[in-house]
């Protein structure tokens, strides 16, 4: 389906990063800071066990494919942005 919707050259990104958040307290705090969501997404509404499994799966994929991960747990937006820019050579 995707191949018919876009040029194949767009199916291979120049760079890949995976942002992780393995601190449940921080995850809950960030979700709460947004206020009541009209339509929470499927990930946000799931329990901690699910969140942990998803996080582990992304980390395993990153290791398997050599993708850089950034743990965003205690970092500010500015710190994360700076780290991404450094990794991308910007």
PDB file of N, CA, C and O in Angstrom, chain B, residues numbered from 101:
ATOM      1  N   UNK B 101       0.825  -1.196   0.000  1.00  0.00           N
ATOM      2  CA  UNK B 101       0.000   0.000   0.000  1.00  0.00           C
ATOM      3  C   UNK B 101       0.868   1.258   0.000  1.00  0.00           C
ATOM      4  O   UNK B 101       0.631   2.170  -0.793  1.00  0.00           O
ATOM      5  N   UNK B 102       1.887   1.319   0.897  1.00  0.00           N
ATOM      6  CA  UNK B 102       2.717   2.519   0.966  1.00  0.00           C
ATOM      7  C   UNK B 102       3.473   2.752  -0.334  1.00  0.00           C
ATOM      8  O   UNK B 102       3.644   3.892  -0.765  1.00  0.00           O
ATOM      9  N   UNK B 103       3.917   1.682  -0.946  1.00  0.00           N
ATOM     10  CA  UNK B 103       4.700   1.827  -2.166  1.00  0.00           C
ATOM     11  C   UNK B 103       3.887   2.482  -3.279  1.00  0.00           C
ATOM     12  O   UNK B 103       4.444   3.180  -4.127  1.00  0.00           O
ATOM     13  N   UNK B 104       2.600   2.266  -3.280  1.00  0.00           N
ATOM     14  CA  UNK B 104       1.777   2.885  -4.317  1.00  0.00           C
ATOM     15  C   UNK B 104       1.436   4.335  -3.970  1.00  0.00           C
ATOM     16  O   UNK B 104       0.974   5.081  -4.833  1.00  0.00           O
ATOM     17  N   UNK B 105       1.656   4.739  -2.724  1.00  0.00           N
ATOM     18  CA  UNK B 105       1.277   6.078  -2.293  1.00  0.00           C
ATOM     19  C   UNK B 105       2.438   7.065  -2.287  1.00  0.00           C
ATOM     20  O   UNK B 105       2.221   8.275  -2.212  1.00  0.00           O
ATOM     21  N   UNK B 106       3.666   6.561  -2.364  1.00  0.00           N
ATOM     22  CA  UNK B 106       4.820   7.459  -2.308  1.00  0.00           C
ATOM     23  C   UNK B 106       5.985   6.910  -3.112  1.00  0.00           C
ATOM     24  O   UNK B 106       6.030   5.723  -3.435  1.00  0.00           O
ATOM     25  N   UNK B 107       6.902   7.766  -3.422  1.00  0.00           N
ATOM     26  CA  UNK B 107       8.100   7.371  -4.137  1.00  0.00           C
ATOM     27  C   UNK B 107       8.956   6.498  -3.216  1.00  0.00           C
ATOM     28  O   UNK B 107       9.107   6.837  -2.042  1.00  0.00           O
ATOM     29  N   UNK B 108       9.520   5.395  -3.699  1.00  0.00           N
ATOM     30  CA  UNK B 108      10.321   4.493  -2.853  1.00  0.00           C
ATOM     31  C   UNK B 108      11.493   5.186  -2.151  1.00  0.00           C
ATOM     32  O   UNK B 108      11.921   4.726  -1.093  1.00  0.00           O
ATOM     33  N   UNK B 109      12.023   6.278  -2.710  1.00  0.00           N
ATOM     34  CA  UNK B 109      13.166   6.935  -2.070  1.00  0.00           C
ATOM     35  C   UNK B 109      12.781   7.501  -0.698  1.00  0.00           C
ATOM     36  O   UNK B 109      13.655   7.711   0.143  1.00  0.00           O
ATOM     37  N   UNK B 110      11.497   7.748  -0.462  1.00  0.00           N
ATOM     38  CA  UNK B 110      11.061   8.260   0.828  1.00  0.00           C
ATOM     39  C   UNK B 110      10.874   7.153   1.862  1.00  0.00           C
ATOM     40  O   UNK B 110      10.587   7.442   3.024  1.00  0.00           O
ATOM     41  N   UNK B 111      11.028   5.918   1.470  1.00  0.00           N
ATOM     42  CA  UNK B 111      10.856   4.796   2.384  1.00  0.00           C
ATOM     43  C   UNK B 111      12.136   4.501   3.167  1.00  0.00           C
ATOM     44  O   UNK B 111      12.130   3.639   4.046  1.00  0.00           O
ATOM     45  N   UNK B 112      13.224   5.197   2.865  1.00  0.00           N
ATOM     46  CA  UNK B 112      14.495   5.034   3.571  1.00  0.00           C
ATOM     47  C   UNK B 112      14.914   6.386   4.140  1.00  0.00           C
ATOM     48  O   UNK B 112      15.410   7.241   3.407  1.00  0.00           O
ATOM     49  N   UNK B 113      14.719   6.584   5.433  1.00  0.00           N
ATOM     50  CA  UNK B 113      15.056   7.880   6.022  1.00  0.00           C
ATOM     51  C   UNK B 113      16.567   8.105   6.054  1.00  0.00           C
ATOM     52  O   UNK B 113      17.352   7.156   6.075  1.00  0.00           O
ATOM     53  N   UNK B 114      16.951   9.366   6.059  1.00  0.00           N
ATOM     54  CA  UNK B 114      18.370   9.720   6.174  1.00  0.00           C
ATOM     55  C   UNK B 114      18.900   9.391   7.564  1.00  0.00           C
ATOM     56  O   UNK B 114      20.030   8.922   7.704  1.00  0.00           O
ATOM     57  N   UNK B 115      18.100   9.634   8.581  1.00  0.00           N
ATOM     58  CA  UNK B 115      18.481   9.383   9.971  1.00  0.00           C
ATOM     59  C   UNK B 115      17.288   8.832  10.732  1.00  0.00           C
ATOM     60  O   UNK B 115      16.132   9.091  10.397  1.00  0.00           O
ATOM     61  N   UNK B 116      17.607   8.057  11.777  1.00  0.00           N
ATOM     62  CA  UNK B 116      16.546   7.541  12.637  1.00  0.00           C
ATOM     63  C   UNK B 116      16.961   7.699  14.090  1.00  0.00           C
ATOM     64  O   UNK B 116      18.106   7.434  14.454  1.00  0.00           O
ATOM     65  N   UNK B 117      16.027   8.128  14.906  1.00  0.00           N
ATOM     66  CA  UNK B 117      16.198   8.233  16.347  1.00  0.00           C
ATOM     67  C   UNK B 117      14.943   7.704  17.012  1.00  0.00           C
ATOM     68  O   UNK B 117      13.844   7.849  16.477  1.00  0.00           O
ATOM     69  N   UNK B 118      15.099   7.101  18.155  1.00  0.00           N
ATOM     70  CA  UNK B 118      13.940   6.674  18.928  1.00  0.00           C
ATOM     71  C   UNK B 118      14.021   7.373  20.278  1.00  0.00           C
ATOM     72  O   UNK B 118      15.016   7.257  20.993  1.00  0.00           O
ATOM     73  N   UNK B 119      12.969   8.096  20.613  1.00  0.00           N
ATOM     74  CA  UNK B 119      12.879   8.760  21.913  1.00  0.00           C
ATOM     75  C   UNK B 119      12.173   7.823  22.873  1.00  0.00           C
ATOM     76  O   UNK B 119      11.079   7.339  22.586  1.00  0.00           O
ATOM     77  N   UNK B 120      12.798   7.566  24.012  1.00  0.00           N
ATOM     78  CA  UNK B 120      12.201   6.670  24.996  1.00  0.00           C
ATOM     79  C   UNK B 120      11.882   7.445  26.269  1.00  0.00           C
ATOM     80  O   UNK B 120      12.427   8.521  26.515  1.00  0.00           O
ATOM     81  N   UNK B 121      11.008   6.887  27.051  1.00  0.00           N
ATOM     82  CA  UNK B 121      10.644   7.471  28.349  1.00  0.00           C
ATOM     83  C   UNK B 121      10.332   6.310  29.279  1.00  0.00           C
ATOM     84  O   UNK B 121       9.200   5.829  29.328  1.00  0.00           O
ATOM     85  N   UNK B 122      11.347   5.861  30.018  1.00  0.00           N
ATOM     86  CA  UNK B 122      11.170   4.668  30.838  1.00  0.00           C
ATOM     87  C   UNK B 122      10.839   4.968  32.297  1.00  0.00           C
ATOM     88  O   UNK B 122      10.832   4.062  33.130  1.00  0.00           O
ATOM     89  N   UNK B 123      10.570   6.213  32.603  1.00  0.00           N
ATOM     90  CA  UNK B 123      10.212   6.615  33.964  1.00  0.00           C
ATOM     91  C   UNK B 123       8.699   6.816  34.040  1.00  0.00           C
ATOM     92  O   UNK B 123       8.171   7.797  33.516  1.00  0.00           O
ATOM     93  N   UNK B 124       8.009   5.888  34.692  1.00  0.00           N
ATOM     94  CA  UNK B 124       6.540   5.928  34.755  1.00  0.00           C
ATOM     95  C   UNK B 124       6.037   7.211  35.408  1.00  0.00           C
ATOM     96  O   UNK B 124       5.046   7.788  34.961  1.00  0.00           O
ATOM     97  N   UNK B 125       6.709   7.656  36.453  1.00  0.00           N
ATOM     98  CA  UNK B 125       6.280   8.876  37.140  1.00  0.00           C
ATOM     99  C   UNK B 125       6.349  10.069  36.191  1.00  0.00           C
ATOM    100  O   UNK B 125       5.422  10.877  36.132  1.00  0.00           O
ATOM    101  N   UNK B 126       7.445  10.175  35.453  1.00  0.00           N
ATOM    102  CA  UNK B 126       7.603  11.282  34.510  1.00  0.00           C
ATOM    103  C   UNK B 126       6.582  11.184  33.374  1.00  0.00           C
ATOM    104  O   UNK B 126       6.028  12.197  32.948  1.00  0.00           O
ATOM    105  N   UNK B 127       6.334   9.972  32.886  1.00  0.00           N
ATOM    106  CA  UNK B 127       5.346   9.779  31.825  1.00  0.00           C
ATOM    107  C   UNK B 127       3.974  10.266  32.276  1.00  0.00           C
ATOM    108  O   UNK B 127       3.299  11.003  31.557  1.00  0.00           O
ATOM    109  N   UNK B 128       3.567   9.846  33.476  1.00  0.00           N
ATOM    110  CA  UNK B 128       2.263  10.244  34.013  1.00  0.00           C
ATOM    111  C   UNK B 128       2.211  11.757  34.219  1.00  0.00           C
ATOM    112  O   UNK B 128       1.192  12.387  33.936  1.00  0.00           O
ATOM    113  N   UNK B 129       3.299  12.337  34.706  1.00  0.00           N
ATOM    114  CA  UNK B 129       3.360  13.784  34.934  1.00  0.00           C
ATOM    115  C   UNK B 129       3.194  14.544  33.610  1.00  0.00           C
ATOM    116  O   UNK B 129       2.462  15.532  33.549  1.00  0.00           O
ATOM    117  N   UNK B 130       3.864  14.089  32.569  1.00  0.00           N
ATOM    118  CA  UNK B 130       3.775  14.769  31.275  1.00  0.00           C
ATOM    119  C   UNK B 130       2.373  14.665  30.679  1.00  0.00           C
ATOM    120  O   UNK B 130       1.866  15.626  30.101  1.00  0.00           O
ATOM    121  N   UNK B 131       1.763  13.520  30.819  1.00  0.00           N
ATOM    122  CA  UNK B 131       0.399  13.358  30.310  1.00  0.00           C
ATOM    123  C   UNK B 131      -0.551  14.263  31.101  1.00  0.00           C
ATOM    124  O   UNK B 131      -1.406  14.931  30.518  1.00  0.00           O
ATOM    125  N   UNK B 132      -0.398  14.282  32.426  1.00  0.00           N
ATOM    126  CA  UNK B 132      -1.268  15.104  33.275  1.00  0.00           C
ATOM    127  C   UNK B 132      -1.094  16.591  32.994  1.00  0.00           C
ATOM    128  O   UNK B 132      -2.052  17.357  33.099  1.00  0.00           O
ATOM    129  N   UNK B 133       0.123  17.008  32.638  1.00  0.00           N
ATOM    130  CA  UNK B 133       0.378  18.428  32.395  1.00  0.00           C
ATOM    131  C   UNK B 133      -0.378  18.953  31.177  1.00  0.00           C
ATOM    132  O   UNK B 133      -0.535  20.163  31.019  1.00  0.00           O
ATOM    133  N   UNK B 134      -0.839  18.065  30.331  1.00  0.00           N
ATOM    134  CA  UNK B 134      -1.600  18.484  29.146  1.00  0.00           C
ATOM    135  C   UNK B 134      -3.065  18.733  29.470  1.00  0.00           C
ATOM    136  O   UNK B 134      -3.815  19.231  28.631  1.00  0.00           O
ATOM    137  N   UNK B 135      -3.471  18.389  30.679  1.00  0.00           N
ATOM    138  CA  UNK B 135      -4.873  18.546  31.045  1.00  0.00           C
ATOM    139  C   UNK B 135      -5.697  17.389  30.511  1.00  0.00           C
ATOM    140  O   UNK B 135      -5.161  16.428  29.957  1.00  0.00           O
ATOM    141  N   UNK B 136      -6.991  17.492  30.684  1.00  0.00           N
ATOM    142  CA  UNK B 136      -7.905  16.440  30.226  1.00  0.00           C
ATOM    143  C   UNK B 136      -7.883  16.371  28.705  1.00  0.00           C
ATOM    144  O   UNK B 136      -8.155  17.364  28.031  1.00  0.00           O
ATOM    145  N   UNK B 137      -7.562  15.206  28.169  1.00  0.00           N
ATOM    146  CA  UNK B 137      -7.536  15.023  26.722  1.00  0.00           C
ATOM    147  C   UNK B 137      -8.902  14.581  26.231  1.00  0.00           C
ATOM    148  O   UNK B 137      -9.509  13.671  26.795  1.00  0.00           O
ATOM    149  N   UNK B 138      -9.382  15.222  25.185  1.00  0.00           N
ATOM    150  CA  UNK B 138     -10.677  14.836  24.620  1.00  0.00           C
ATOM    151  C   UNK B 138     -10.629  13.425  24.072  1.00  0.00           C
ATOM    152  O   UNK B 138     -11.559  12.640  24.257  1.00  0.00           O
ATOM    153  N   UNK B 139      -9.546  13.112  23.400  1.00  0.00           N
ATOM    154  CA  UNK B 139      -9.392  11.779  22.812  1.00  0.00           C
ATOM    155  C   UNK B 139      -7.984  11.262  23.086  1.00  0.00           C
ATOM    156  O   UNK B 139      -7.104  11.380  22.234  1.00  0.00           O
ATOM    157  N   UNK B 140      -7.764  10.686  24.279  1.00  0.00           N
ATOM    158  CA  UNK B 140      -6.431  10.142  24.571  1.00  0.00           C
ATOM    159  C   UNK B 140      -6.086   9.051  23.563  1.00  0.00           C
ATOM    160  O   UNK B 140      -6.942   8.263  23.163  1.00  0.00           O
ATOM    161  N   UNK B 141      -4.819   9.019  23.163  1.00  0.00           N
ATOM    162  CA  UNK B 141      -4.453   8.015  22.170  1.00  0.00           C
ATOM    163  C   UNK B 141      -4.362   6.633  22.806  1.00  0.00           C
ATOM    164  O   UNK B 141      -4.413   6.495  24.029  1.00  0.00           O
ATOM    165  N   UNK B 142      -4.230   5.631  21.975  1.00  0.00           N
ATOM    166  CA  UNK B 142      -4.249   4.247  22.441  1.00  0.00           C
ATOM    167  C   UNK B 142      -3.111   3.950  23.408  1.00  0.00           C
ATOM    168  O   UNK B 142      -3.280   3.138  24.318  1.00  0.00           O
ATOM    169  N   UNK B 143      -1.960   4.586  23.234  1.00  0.00           N
ATOM    170  CA  UNK B 143      -0.827   4.327  24.116  1.00  0.00           C
ATOM    171  C   UNK B 143      -1.021   4.970  25.483  1.00  0.00           C
ATOM    172  O   UNK B 143      -0.752   4.338  26.505  1.00  0.00           O
ATOM    173  N   UNK B 144      -1.475   6.193  25.516  1.00  0.00           N
ATOM    174  CA  UNK B 144      -1.622   6.915  26.777  1.00  0.00           C
ATOM    175  C   UNK B 144      -2.644   6.280  27.698  1.00  0.00           C
ATOM    176  O   UNK B 144      -2.519   6.377  28.919  1.00  0.00           O
ATOM    177  N   UNK B 145      -3.634   5.643  27.148  1.00  0.00           N
ATOM    178  CA  UNK B 145      -4.699   5.092  27.972  1.00  0.00           C
ATOM    179  C   UNK B 145      -4.398   3.682  28.492  1.00  0.00           C
ATOM    180  O   UNK B 145      -5.192   3.116  29.244  1.00  0.00           O
ATOM    181  N   UNK B 146      -3.265   3.120  28.099  1.00  0.00           N
ATOM    182  CA  UNK B 146      -2.915   1.762  28.538  1.00  0.00           C
ATOM    183  C   UNK B 146      -2.138   1.781  29.850  1.00  0.00           C
ATOM    184  O   UNK B 146      -1.593   2.811  30.247  1.00  0.00           O
ATOM    185  N   UNK B 147      -2.094   0.622  30.520  1.00  0.00           N
ATOM    186  CA  UNK B 147      -1.453   0.519  31.826  1.00  0.00           C
ATOM    187  C   UNK B 147       0.080   0.491  31.741  1.00  0.00           C
ATOM    188  O   UNK B 147       0.663   0.441  30.658  1.00  0.00           O
ATOM    189  N   UNK B 148       0.706   0.524  32.920  1.00  0.00           N
ATOM    190  CA  UNK B 148       2.166   0.584  33.003  1.00  0.00           C
ATOM    191  C   UNK B 148       2.832  -0.640  32.386  1.00  0.00           C
ATOM    192  O   UNK B 148       3.872  -0.511  31.740  1.00  0.00           O
ATOM    193  N   UNK B 149       2.259  -1.815  32.569  1.00  0.00           N
ATOM    194  CA  UNK B 149       2.851  -3.033  31.995  1.00  0.00           C
ATOM    195  C   UNK B 149       2.946  -2.907  30.475  1.00  0.00           C
ATOM    196  O   UNK B 149       3.966  -3.261  29.883  1.00  0.00           O
ATOM    197  N   UNK B 150       1.899  -2.411  29.856  1.00  0.00           N
ATOM    198  CA  UNK B 150       1.901  -2.198  28.413  1.00  0.00           C
ATOM    199  C   UNK B 150       2.984  -1.188  28.029  1.00  0.00           C
ATOM    200  O   UNK B 150       3.736  -1.409  27.080  1.00  0.00           O
ATOM    201  N   UNK B 151       3.059  -0.073  28.777  1.00  0.00           N
ATOM    202  CA  UNK B 151       4.053   0.967  28.493  1.00  0.00           C
ATOM    203  C   UNK B 151       5.468   0.396  28.561  1.00  0.00           C
ATOM    204  O   UNK B 151       6.308   0.697  27.712  1.00  0.00           O
ATOM    205  N   UNK B 152       5.722  -0.417  29.558  1.00  0.00           N
ATOM    206  CA  UNK B 152       7.044  -1.025  29.724  1.00  0.00           C
ATOM    207  C   UNK B 152       7.365  -1.956  28.561  1.00  0.00           C
ATOM    208  O   UNK B 152       8.483  -1.933  28.046  1.00  0.00           O
ATOM    209  N   UNK B 153       6.406  -2.770  28.142  1.00  0.00           N
ATOM    210  CA  UNK B 153       6.623  -3.683  27.013  1.00  0.00           C
ATOM    211  C   UNK B 153       6.913  -2.919  25.721  1.00  0.00           C
ATOM    212  O   UNK B 153       7.806  -3.295  24.962  1.00  0.00           O
ATOM    213  N   UNK B 154       6.165  -1.855  25.476  1.00  0.00           N
ATOM    214  CA  UNK B 154       6.374  -1.053  24.268  1.00  0.00           C
ATOM    215  C   UNK B 154       7.755  -0.407  24.303  1.00  0.00           C
ATOM    216  O   UNK B 154       8.480  -0.419  23.308  1.00  0.00           O
ATOM    217  N   UNK B 155       8.113   0.156  25.453  1.00  0.00           N
ATOM    218  CA  UNK B 155       9.422   0.797  25.581  1.00  0.00           C
ATOM    219  C   UNK B 155      10.546  -0.209  25.327  1.00  0.00           C
ATOM    220  O   UNK B 155      11.492   0.082  24.596  1.00  0.00           O
ATOM    221  N   UNK B 156      10.437  -1.387  25.930  1.00  0.00           N
ATOM    222  CA  UNK B 156      11.446  -2.430  25.725  1.00  0.00           C
ATOM    223  C   UNK B 156      11.526  -2.853  24.262  1.00  0.00           C
ATOM    224  O   UNK B 156      12.616  -3.067  23.730  1.00  0.00           O
ATOM    225  N   UNK B 157      10.379  -2.971  23.621  1.00  0.00           N
ATOM    226  CA  UNK B 157      10.360  -3.386  22.207  1.00  0.00           C
ATOM    227  C   UNK B 157      11.060  -2.359  21.322  1.00  0.00           C
ATOM    228  O   UNK B 157      11.811  -2.727  20.420  1.00  0.00           O
ATOM    229  N   UNK B 158      10.817  -1.078  21.576  1.00  0.00           N
ATOM    230  CA  UNK B 158      11.498  -0.037  20.796  1.00  0.00           C
ATOM    231  C   UNK B 158      13.003  -0.069  21.033  1.00  0.00           C
ATOM    232  O   UNK B 158      13.780   0.098  20.093  1.00  0.00           O
ATOM    233  N   UNK B 159      13.420  -0.281  22.273  1.00  0.00           N
ATOM    234  CA  UNK B 159      14.850  -0.354  22.577  1.00  0.00           C
ATOM    235  C   UNK B 159      15.479  -1.561  21.881  1.00  0.00           C
ATOM    236  O   UNK B 159      16.584  -1.463  21.347  1.00  0.00           O
ATOM    237  N   UNK B 160      14.783  -2.691  21.884  1.00  0.00           N
ATOM    238  CA  UNK B 160      15.291  -3.884  21.194  1.00  0.00           C
ATOM    239  C   UNK B 160      15.410  -3.648  19.693  1.00  0.00           C
ATOM    240  O   UNK B 160      16.394  -4.055  19.075  1.00  0.00           O
ATOM    241  N   UNK B 161      14.416  -2.996  19.106  1.00  0.00           N
ATOM    242  CA  UNK B 161      14.495  -2.669  17.677  1.00  0.00           C
ATOM    243  C   UNK B 161      15.675  -1.747  17.397  1.00  0.00           C
ATOM    244  O   UNK B 161      16.390  -1.922  16.411  1.00  0.00           O
ATOM    245  N   UNK B 162      15.872  -0.766  18.270  1.00  0.00           N
ATOM    246  CA  UNK B 162      16.995   0.156  18.098  1.00  0.00           C
ATOM    247  C   UNK B 162      18.316  -0.601  18.132  1.00  0.00           C
ATOM    248  O   UNK B 162      19.192  -0.364  17.300  1.00  0.00           O
ATOM    249  N   UNK B 163      18.460  -1.500  19.080  1.00  0.00           N
ATOM    250  CA  UNK B 163      19.693  -2.279  19.182  1.00  0.00           C
ATOM    251  C   UNK B 163      19.877  -3.160  17.951  1.00  0.00           C
ATOM    252  O   UNK B 163      20.977  -3.258  17.408  1.00  0.00           O
ATOM    253  N   UNK B 164      18.805  -3.792  17.522  1.00  0.00           N
ATOM    254  CA  UNK B 164      18.862  -4.699  16.371  1.00  0.00           C
ATOM    255  C   UNK B 164      19.253  -3.971  15.087  1.00  0.00           C
ATOM    256  O   UNK B 164      20.001  -4.510  14.272  1.00  0.00           O
ATOM    257  N   UNK B 165      18.757  -2.763  14.906  1.00  0.00           N
ATOM    258  CA  UNK B 165      18.982  -2.033  13.658  1.00  0.00           C
ATOM    259  C   UNK B 165      19.974  -0.877  13.791  1.00  0.00           C
ATOM    260  O   UNK B 165      20.135  -0.093  12.856  1.00  0.00           O
ATOM    261  N   UNK B 166      20.635  -0.764  14.936  1.00  0.00           N
ATOM    262  CA  UNK B 166      21.628   0.285  15.114  1.00  0.00           C
ATOM    263  C   UNK B 166      21.044   1.687  15.129  1.00  0.00           C
ATOM    264  O   UNK B 166      21.659   2.627  14.625  1.00  0.00           O
ATOM    265  N   UNK B 167      19.864   1.826  15.702  1.00  0.00           N
ATOM    266  CA  UNK B 167      19.198   3.125  15.783  1.00  0.00           C
ATOM    267  C   UNK B 167      19.526   3.758  17.134  1.00  0.00           C
ATOM    268  O   UNK B 167      19.442   3.100  18.171  1.00  0.00           O
ATOM    269  N   UNK B 168      19.894   5.015  17.116  1.00  0.00           N
ATOM    270  CA  UNK B 168      20.205   5.739  18.338  1.00  0.00           C
ATOM    271  C   UNK B 168      18.940   5.980  19.142  1.00  0.00           C
ATOM    272  O   UNK B 168      17.899   6.328  18.584  1.00  0.00           O
ATOM    273  N   UNK B 169      19.030   5.793  20.465  1.00  0.00           N
ATOM    274  CA  UNK B 169      17.910   6.105  21.346  1.00  0.00           C
ATOM    275  C   UNK B 169      18.291   7.264  22.258  1.00  0.00           C
ATOM    276  O   UNK B 169      19.455   7.433  22.619  1.00  0.00           O
ATOM    277  N   UNK B 170      17.308   8.042  22.617  1.00  0.00           N
ATOM    278  CA  UNK B 170      17.487   9.127  23.569  1.00  0.00           C
ATOM    279  C   UNK B 170      16.451   8.925  24.665  1.00  0.00           C
ATOM    280  O   UNK B 170      15.248   8.953  24.405  1.00  0.00           O
ATOM    281  N   UNK B 171      16.925   8.721  25.899  1.00  0.00           N
ATOM    282  CA  UNK B 171      16.011   8.588  27.022  1.00  0.00           C
ATOM    283  C   UNK B 171      15.634   9.996  27.481  1.00  0.00           C
ATOM    284  O   UNK B 171      16.481  10.750  27.961  1.00  0.00           O
ATOM    285  N   UNK B 172      14.391  10.333  27.333  1.00  0.00           N
ATOM    286  CA  UNK B 172      13.902  11.684  27.606  1.00  0.00           C
ATOM    287  C   UNK B 172      13.407  11.858  29.031  1.00  0.00           C
ATOM    288  O   UNK B 172      12.872  12.913  29.373  1.00  0.00           O
ATOM    289  N   UNK B 173      13.572  10.860  29.855  1.00  0.00           N
ATOM    290  CA  UNK B 173      13.011  10.842  31.203  1.00  0.00           C
ATOM    291  C   UNK B 173      13.115  12.112  32.002  1.00  0.00           C
ATOM    292  O   UNK B 173      12.091  12.641  32.435  1.00  0.00           O
ATOM    293  N   UNK B 174      14.311  12.628  32.220  1.00  0.00           N
ATOM    294  CA  UNK B 174      14.472  13.804  33.080  1.00  0.00           C
ATOM    295  C   UNK B 174      15.003  15.003  32.307  1.00  0.00           C
ATOM    296  O   UNK B 174      15.383  16.005  32.913  1.00  0.00           O
ATOM    297  N   UNK B 175      15.035  14.921  31.003  1.00  0.00           N
ATOM    298  CA  UNK B 175      15.584  16.011  30.195  1.00  0.00           C
ATOM    299  C   UNK B 175      14.493  17.004  29.798  1.00  0.00           C
ATOM    300  O   UNK B 175      13.336  16.640  29.593  1.00  0.00           O
ATOM    301  N   UNK B 176      14.897  18.257  29.697  1.00  0.00           N
ATOM    302  CA  UNK B 176      13.971  19.290  29.232  1.00  0.00           C
ATOM    303  C   UNK B 176      13.842  19.192  27.711  1.00  0.00           C
ATOM    304  O   UNK B 176      14.632  18.517  27.052  1.00  0.00           O
ATOM    305  N   UNK B 177      12.848  19.866  27.174  1.00  0.00           N
ATOM    306  CA  UNK B 177      12.684  19.912  25.717  1.00  0.00           C
ATOM    307  C   UNK B 177      13.944  20.452  25.057  1.00  0.00           C
ATOM    308  O   UNK B 177      14.382  19.956  24.018  1.00  0.00           O
ATOM    309  N   UNK B 178      14.515  21.468  25.672  1.00  0.00           N
ATOM    310  CA  UNK B 178      15.711  22.093  25.118  1.00  0.00           C
ATOM    311  C   UNK B 178      16.886  21.127  25.110  1.00  0.00           C
ATOM    312  O   UNK B 178      17.652  21.094  24.148  1.00  0.00           O
ATOM    313  N   UNK B 179      17.036  20.341  26.171  1.00  0.00           N
ATOM    314  CA  UNK B 179      18.123  19.360  26.230  1.00  0.00           C
ATOM    315  C   UNK B 179      17.936  18.274  25.166  1.00  0.00           C
ATOM    316  O   UNK B 179      18.892  17.859  24.513  1.00  0.00           O
ATOM    317  N   UNK B 180      16.701  17.827  25.006  1.00  0.00           N
ATOM    318  CA  UNK B 180      16.416  16.802  24.000  1.00  0.00           C
ATOM    319  C   UNK B 180      16.690  17.348  22.607  1.00  0.00           C
ATOM    320  O   UNK B 180      17.315  16.683  21.781  1.00  0.00           O
ATOM    321  N   UNK B 181      16.221  18.559  22.354  1.00  0.00           N
ATOM    322  CA  UNK B 181      16.445  19.186  21.055  1.00  0.00           C
ATOM    323  C   UNK B 181      17.939  19.337  20.785  1.00  0.00           C
ATOM    324  O   UNK B 181      18.396  19.064  19.675  1.00  0.00           O
ATOM    325  N   UNK B 182      18.688  19.761  21.769  1.00  0.00           N
ATOM    326  CA  UNK B 182      20.128  19.930  21.606  1.00  0.00           C
ATOM    327  C   UNK B 182      20.806  18.595  21.304  1.00  0.00           C
ATOM    328  O   UNK B 182      21.683  18.519  20.442  1.00  0.00           O
ATOM    329  N   UNK B 183      20.400  17.555  22.010  1.00  0.00           N
ATOM    330  CA  UNK B 183      20.976  16.224  21.781  1.00  0.00           C
ATOM    331  C   UNK B 183      20.659  15.731  20.370  1.00  0.00           C
ATOM    332  O   UNK B 183      21.522  15.164  19.700  1.00  0.00           O
ATOM    333  N   UNK B 184      19.440  15.945  19.925  1.00  0.00           N
ATOM    334  CA  UNK B 184      19.058  15.537  18.568  1.00  0.00           C
ATOM    335  C   UNK B 184      19.875  16.301  17.542  1.00  0.00           C
ATOM    336  O   UNK B 184      20.397  15.713  16.595  1.00  0.00           O
ATOM    337  N   UNK B 185      19.988  17.601  17.724  1.00  0.00           N
ATOM    338  CA  UNK B 185      20.764  18.430  16.786  1.00  0.00           C
ATOM    339  C   UNK B 185      22.216  17.965  16.731  1.00  0.00           C
ATOM    340  O   UNK B 185      22.806  17.893  15.653  1.00  0.00           O
ATOM    341  N   UNK B 186      22.790  17.651  17.881  1.00  0.00           N
ATOM    342  CA  UNK B 186      24.167  17.170  17.910  1.00  0.00           C
ATOM    343  C   UNK B 186      24.303  15.850  17.174  1.00  0.00           C
ATOM    344  O   UNK B 186      25.223  15.671  16.376  1.00  0.00           O
ATOM    345  N   UNK B 187      23.390  14.928  17.437  1.00  0.00           N
ATOM    346  CA  UNK B 187      23.441  13.624  16.775  1.00  0.00           C
ATOM    347  C   UNK B 187      23.286  13.733  15.254  1.00  0.00           C
ATOM    348  O   UNK B 187      23.862  12.948  14.501  1.00  0.00           O
ATOM    349  N   UNK B 188      22.502  14.712  14.821  1.00  0.00           N
ATOM    350  CA  UNK B 188      22.271  14.901  13.385  1.00  0.00           C
ATOM    351  C   UNK B 188      23.308  15.823  12.743  1.00  0.00           C
ATOM    352  O   UNK B 188      23.292  16.045  11.532  1.00  0.00           O
ATOM    353  N   UNK B 189      24.196  16.349  13.560  1.00  0.00           N
ATOM    354  CA  UNK B 189      25.231  17.230  13.033  1.00  0.00           C
ATOM    355  C   UNK B 189      24.702  18.581  12.602  1.00  0.00           C
ATOM    356  O   UNK B 189      25.206  19.169  11.645  1.00  0.00           O
ATOM    357  N   UNK B 190      23.693  19.081  13.295  1.00  0.00           N
ATOM    358  CA  UNK B 190      23.094  20.380  12.950  1.00  0.00           C
ATOM    359  C   UNK B 190      23.601  21.488  13.847  1.00  0.00           C
ATOM    360  O   UNK B 190      23.199  22.641  13.692  1.00  0.00           O
TER     361      UNK B 190
END
